């Protein structure tokens, strides 16, 4: 590179990462189930943030557990809300600490889904899998080489234009 270098300050992605997580949650059911008939996840909401210089995704989702009981004729569906905090490991594009004005964006790559649901008396054990991604944008410096060569359109400056050419 020549010594005709310019520095441009701009916003760019300075770090990103993704995490596939499998978590086990225990839920206390209102009744003692005979069988768990199904389990599904709805209402997944999340937001990405940096807390104490650590990128995190904080979110909630509802777990619906469908089960049958010995002493009842019908099946029952119970809804439980789960709150989670995922610390995210990121790969940094440059060696710097995260700053307050950095922008953090989270994405859900794979929605939470139930892998297994078991029970022991009134305690249900649910295994849930999800995949999240985080991107951190911040101010960074780009260095570019500036060339001072004549360009083709610079030649148009010497052309005389007839203002009456459309008559």
Beta strands, then each sheet from edge to edge (+ up, - down):
strand 1: 5-28
strand 2: 33-51
strand 3: 54-69
strand 4: 75-87
strand 5: 91-92
strand 6: 103-120
strand 7: 123-145
sheet 1: 5+ 1- 7+ 6-
sheet 2: 2+ 3- 4+
end
